[in-house]
Amino acid sequence: MTRSVLFDTETTGLDPGPGPEGRHRVIEIAAIELDNDLPTGRQFHVLIDPERDVPAEAARIHGITREMLRGKPPFAEIADPLLAFLGDGPLVAHNAPFDFGFLDAELARIGRKPLDRARMVDTLALAKARFPGLPNSLDALCRRFEIDLSARTTHNALLDCRLLAAVYVELTGGRQRGLALGAGAGGETSATRYEAQPSRRPVPVIPTEAETAAHAAFMLRLKDPLWLSG
């Protein structure tokens, strides 16, 4: 198993550093385990008490208010299970320096080491290399790869992870690698894991009457077709 983890965070603001309102904090973390870049079904998801307010402009983006976080654990209480889930393999995120920066700031507050930047896989950088000059937000990439966005009304970390997992498969060619039906733990196959991602809507190809007639006329011109022999 080539294990990596894809993750996303939601925060109270854009800057984890000090400022007039104090440090901005992480309020939600979601992570999905990948095997050879395909989701295995294992995930980590937690809401966190930021021990500060949630500005209205941030709540409008992710839909998480201060009231929703009352009684949730502070980061110090979820750090160990989070780090255990992240493991020591590659860490995949969209605009990864942002998420790494916030997690590093939270880890520093409790005296823990920062994440190793050598583990960083930034899907935004991958997308910019593949589609230079085009919009490469998660929404734009989902539309480009025809991934269903109908459930994404706000920036929910777990939903964003699931969407990004489908995008990551497309960016890395993982869909083709995952077509081998090798069974994983519990009899699960790579194909099953891919189907667990947000589905792509099939587009039927229906020929017009003129196209059907043209095809029939072309077939009549073929000499001794194999499908009519014997």
C-alpha positions as CSV (number, residue, x, y, z in Angstrom):
1,M,0.0,0.0,0.0
2,T,1.3,3.4,-1.0
3,R,-0.4,5.5,1.6
4,S,-1.0,9.3,1.5
5,V,-3.6,11.6,3.1
6,L,-5.6,14.3,1.4
7,F,-6.8,17.0,3.8
8,D,-8.5,20.4,4.1
9,T,-9.1,23.0,6.8
10,E,-11.6,25.7,7.6
11,T,-10.4,28.7,9.6
12,T,-11.5,31.9,11.3
13,G,-9.5,34.0,8.8
14,L,-6.7,34.0,6.2
15,D,-3.6,34.6,8.4
16,P,-2.5,32.4,11.2
17,G,0.0,35.0,12.3
18,P,-0.6,37.7,15.0
19,G,-2.7,40.7,14.2
20,P,-5.1,43.3,15.7
21,E,-7.8,40.5,16.2
22,G,-5.2,38.0,17.5
23,R,-4.2,34.9,15.7
24,H,-6.7,33.2,13.3
25,R,-7.4,29.6,14.2
26,V,-8.4,26.3,12.6
27,I,-12.0,25.4,13.3
28,E,-12.5,22.3,11.1
29,I,-10.2,19.6,9.8
30,A,-11.1,16.8,7.4
31,A,-8.8,14.2,6.0
32,I,-9.2,11.2,3.7
33,E,-6.8,8.2,3.4
34,L,-5.5,7.4,-0.1
35,D,-4.0,4.2,-1.4
36,N,-2.1,4.7,-4.6
37,D,-3.9,8.1,-4.9
38,L,-7.4,6.5,-4.6
39,P,-9.7,6.9,-1.5
40,T,-9.9,3.8,0.8
41,G,-13.0,5.0,2.7
42,R,-11.1,5.8,5.9
43,Q,-11.4,9.4,7.0
44,F,-10.8,11.8,9.9
45,H,-13.2,14.8,10.6
46,V,-13.5,17.1,13.5
47,L,-14.8,20.5,14.5
48,I,-12.6,22.5,16.8
49,D,-13.2,25.2,19.4
50,P,-10.9,28.1,18.2
51,E,-11.0,29.8,21.6
52,R,-11.8,33.0,19.9
53,D,-14.6,34.6,17.8
54,V,-15.5,33.5,14.2
55,P,-15.8,36.7,12.1
56,A,-19.0,37.0,10.1
57,E,-17.2,37.2,6.8
58,A,-15.5,33.8,7.5
59,A,-18.8,32.2,8.6
60,R,-20.4,33.3,5.4
61,I,-17.8,31.3,3.4
62,H,-17.8,28.0,5.4
63,G,-21.2,28.3,7.2
64,I,-19.6,27.6,10.7
65,T,-20.6,30.0,13.5
66,R,-19.1,30.4,16.9
67,E,-22.2,28.8,18.5
68,M,-21.7,25.7,16.4
69,L,-18.2,25.3,18.0
70,R,-19.2,25.7,21.6
71,G,-18.3,22.4,23.5
72,K,-16.1,21.2,20.7
73,P,-12.5,20.1,21.7
74,P,-9.6,22.6,21.3
75,F,-6.8,21.8,18.9
76,A,-4.6,20.4,21.7
77,E,-7.1,17.6,22.4
78,I,-7.3,16.4,18.8
79,A,-3.6,16.9,17.9
80,D,-2.5,13.3,18.7
81,P,-5.3,11.5,16.8
82,L,-4.9,13.9,13.9
83,L,-1.1,13.3,13.7
84,A,-1.6,9.6,13.9
85,F,-4.1,9.7,11.0
86,L,-1.8,11.9,8.9
87,G,1.0,9.4,9.4
88,D,4.4,10.0,7.7
89,G,3.5,9.8,4.0
90,P,2.6,12.5,1.4
91,L,0.0,15.1,2.4
92,V,-2.3,16.4,-0.4
93,A,-4.2,19.7,-0.2
94,H,-5.4,22.4,-2.6
95,N,-3.3,25.5,-2.0
96,A,-1.4,23.3,0.4
97,P,0.9,26.1,1.8
98,F,-2.3,27.7,3.3
99,D,-3.4,24.5,5.2
100,F,0.2,23.6,6.2
101,G,0.7,27.1,7.6
102,F,-2.4,26.9,9.8
103,L,-1.6,23.4,11.0
104,D,2.0,24.4,11.7
105,A,0.8,27.4,13.7
106,E,-1.6,25.2,15.8
107,L,1.2,22.7,16.4
108,A,3.6,25.4,17.5
109,R,1.1,26.6,20.1
110,I,1.2,23.2,21.8
111,G,5.0,22.8,21.5
112,R,4.9,20.3,18.6
113,K,7.0,20.1,15.5
114,P,5.8,21.6,12.2
115,L,4.8,19.3,9.3
116,D,7.6,18.3,7.0
117,R,7.2,20.4,3.9
118,A,8.8,17.6,1.8
119,R,5.6,15.7,2.3
120,M,3.5,18.5,0.7
121,V,1.6,17.7,-2.5
122,D,-0.2,20.9,-3.8
123,T,-3.0,20.1,-6.2
124,L,-3.3,23.8,-7.0
125,A,0.3,23.7,-8.3
126,L,-0.5,20.5,-10.2
127,A,-3.5,22.2,-11.8
128,K,-1.6,25.3,-12.8
129,A,1.1,23.2,-14.5
130,R,-1.6,21.3,-16.4
131,F,-3.9,24.2,-17.2
132,P,-1.7,27.3,-17.3
133,G,-3.7,30.6,-17.5
134,L,-7.0,29.0,-16.6
135,P,-9.0,29.2,-13.4
136,N,-7.9,26.4,-11.1
137,S,-10.0,26.8,-8.0
138,L,-11.7,23.6,-6.7
139,D,-15.0,24.7,-8.2
140,A,-13.4,25.4,-11.6
141,L,-11.6,22.0,-11.6
142,C,-14.8,20.2,-10.7
143,R,-16.6,21.8,-13.5
144,R,-13.7,21.1,-15.9
145,F,-13.8,17.4,-15.0
146,E,-17.6,17.2,-14.8
147,I,-17.7,16.4,-11.1
148,D,-21.0,17.1,-9.4
149,L,-20.9,20.3,-7.4
150,S,-24.6,20.4,-6.4
151,A,-23.9,19.7,-2.7
152,R,-21.3,22.4,-2.3
153,T,-23.3,25.4,-1.0
154,T,-20.6,26.4,1.5
155,H,-16.9,25.5,2.0
156,N,-17.3,22.3,4.1
157,A,-13.9,20.6,4.8
158,L,-15.1,17.0,4.5
159,L,-17.1,17.6,1.3
160,D,-14.2,19.6,-0.2
161,C,-11.9,16.6,0.6
162,R,-14.3,14.3,-1.3
163,L,-14.5,16.6,-4.3
164,L,-10.7,17.2,-4.3
165,A,-10.1,13.4,-4.1
166,A,-12.1,13.1,-7.4
167,V,-10.1,16.0,-8.9
168,Y,-6.8,14.5,-7.7
169,V,-7.6,11.2,-9.5
170,E,-8.1,13.2,-12.7
171,L,-5.0,15.3,-12.2
172,T,-2.7,12.3,-11.6
173,G,-4.2,9.8,-13.9
174,G,-5.2,7.7,-10.9
175,R,-8.4,6.6,-12.5
176,Q,-6.5,4.6,-15.1
177,R,-4.2,3.1,-12.5
178,G,-7.2,2.2,-10.3
179,L,-8.9,0.1,-13.0
180,A,-7.1,-3.0,-11.9
181,L,-9.5,-5.0,-9.8
182,G,-7.0,-5.9,-7.1
183,A,-8.8,-6.5,-3.8
184,G,-7.8,-4.5,-0.8
185,A,-8.6,-4.8,2.9
186,G,-12.1,-6.3,3.4
187,G,-12.3,-7.4,-0.3
188,E,-12.7,-3.8,-1.5
189,T,-11.3,-3.2,-5.0
190,S,-9.7,-0.1,-6.5
191,A,-12.6,0.3,-8.8
192,T,-15.0,0.2,-5.8
193,R,-12.9,2.9,-4.1
194,Y,-13.1,5.1,-7.2
195,E,-16.9,4.7,-7.4
196,A,-17.2,6.0,-3.8
197,Q,-16.1,9.4,-5.0
198,P,-18.5,12.1,-6.3
199,S,-19.9,10.6,-9.5
200,R,-19.4,11.9,-13.0
201,R,-22.7,12.2,-15.0
202,P,-22.6,10.0,-18.2
203,V,-23.3,11.8,-21.4
204,P,-25.2,9.6,-23.9
205,V,-24.2,10.0,-27.6
206,I,-27.4,9.7,-29.7
207,P,-26.8,9.9,-33.5
208,T,-29.2,12.0,-35.6
209,E,-31.3,10.3,-38.4
210,A,-28.9,11.8,-41.0
211,E,-25.9,10.4,-39.2
212,T,-27.5,7.0,-39.0
213,A,-28.4,7.0,-42.7
214,A,-24.8,8.1,-43.6
215,H,-23.4,5.3,-41.5
216,A,-25.7,2.7,-43.1
217,A,-24.7,3.9,-46.6
218,F,-21.0,3.7,-45.7
219,M,-21.4,0.1,-44.4
220,L,-23.0,-0.9,-47.7
221,R,-19.8,0.1,-49.5
222,L,-17.6,-2.3,-47.6
223,K,-16.7,-5.5,-49.4
224,D,-17.0,-8.9,-47.6
225,P,-17.3,-7.5,-44.1
226,L,-16.2,-10.0,-41.5
227,W,-19.4,-9.7,-39.4
228,L,-21.4,-11.0,-42.4
229,S,-19.0,-13.9,-43.3
230,G,-19.6,-17.6,-42.4
